[in-house]
Amino acid sequence: FRASLEYTRYNSVSVEPTWYNIKASTLELNGHALYRSKEHIYFYLIGGFSYNVFSGYFTGLNDYMNLMARYKKDTEVKTRWLGFNAGVGLEYKIKKIILSASFKMRLGRSDGYNDFNIQDVCYAFGIRYNFRAPSVYRLFKGPRNRYFLNAD
């Protein structure tokens, strides 16, 4: 089992003509339940919580999702919501290099509605290099009788 704290700030995007200058960010705290195979492959389940922020300029044009029932036309919209994360991941270890892939869904209540559903989906691919660091345990070993102390 391991835990991760992640912050993601997404690039600004426009979905014309309905949304302009969309900005989003996410702060996540996830737990990973790991399973290791003999071939240096790690498979893990992801579960955790997220705090999500979304902002953009809503024009109301071509509003196929009927968001005008919730937002006024030609306004700046900013929403924040708490969510639950669920997903899976895979890592392949080659000496100190790790190739990874993951799939996550963020679940939460829809803004202005009482529905609990999938808010967004995230795919991630990466390469990680593991550095060897000294153990924290060495700091707490003590002198191990290396020094002659007069304990009178």
N, C-alpha and C positions, 0 to 999 in steps of 0.2 A: 504494500500500500504506500502511496506517496501523495503529496498535496502540491498544488501549484496556485500561484497568484499571478494573474495576467491582466495587463492593461492594453487595450487595442484602440487606436485612433485611426478611423478609416479616412481615405482620401475623399475630398469633396467631390460631389457628383451632381448632375442635374438630370432629371427624368422629364424632359420637355414634352409637351407644354404644361404639364400639371405641376411639377415641382422644380424649383431652381435652388442652387447653392445648398444642397443637402449635406449636413455634417453629422457624423455619428461617432460615438465612442462607447466602450464597454469595459467595466472592471469586473473580473471574475475570480471566484475562489472555488477551485475544483479539487475533487479527490479522484485518484486513479487506482482502481483495483487491478493489479498486475498479474499476468500469467506468463511464465517463461517456458519456451520450448527448448529442446536440446540443440537446435540449430541457431542459437543466438537471436531468436525472434521473440519479441515481447508483444503480447496482445493485452490491451487494457480497456476497461469500461470507465467512462467518465460520468461523474455526477457532481453537481455543485450549484452555486448561486451566482447571479450576475446583477449588476446595476447598469442600466442602459440609458443613454441620452441620445435623442434624435432631434435635429432642428433643420428647418428649411423654409423656403418661401412657397406658399401654396397659392396657385393662380385659380384653381377650380376648373380650368379648361380640360376637356376630355376626362372627366372624373368618373371613370368606370367603376370605382370601388365605393361610390356614393359617400365620399369623405366630406362633402359640403353639408351633410347632416350633422357633422361634428365640428368642422372648422369653417370660419368665414372666408369668403373669396378674397383674394389678394391680401393675405396676411402672413406674417411671420409666425411659424408654428414651432413650439418647443415642447417635447414630451420627455418624461423620465419614468422609468418603470423597473420594478424588480422582477427578476425571472429565475427560472430553474433551468440548469443546463443538463443535457443528457447526450451521450454519444459513445463512440468507440475510437480506439487508436491502435496503431501498429508501429513498432520500432524494429529495425534490423541493425545489429551491432557488427561492425567490421573493425576489430581492434579498438582504437579510441574514437572512431568515427561512428556516428549513429544516424541512419536515415529514418525519417519519421513521416507518418501521415495520420491525419485524424479527421473525423467528421463529428460535428456537434450541432445540436438544435437548441435554440433558446425558447423556452416555453413561458408564457405569461398571460395576463389578462389584457384583452384588446382595449385600447384607449377609448373611454366613453361607453364601452359595452361591458357586459358581465361574462363574456366568453373567455374560457381558458383554452388557448391553442398555441400552435407554433408561430412564433414571432419572426424568426429568421433562421437560416441554415448557414453553417460555416464549414468549409473545407480548408485544411491546412497541410502543407508539405514543407519539410525542412531537413537541414543537415546540422548536426551538432558535433562538436569536438569536446571530449572530456579531458580536462587538465587534471594532473595528479596534484592534490593538495595535501599538506601535512594534516594528520589527524588531530582533532581537538582533544582527544583522549590523552595525548602526550603532555598537554599543559597541566593535567591533573594527576600525573603519576607521582609527583613529589620527587625528593632527592634520591630515593631508593638506596640509602646508605652510602652514597658517594662522598658525603661530607662527614667529618668527624665532629659531632656536636657534643659539647659538654652539657649534659642535661641535669646537672646538680642543682 
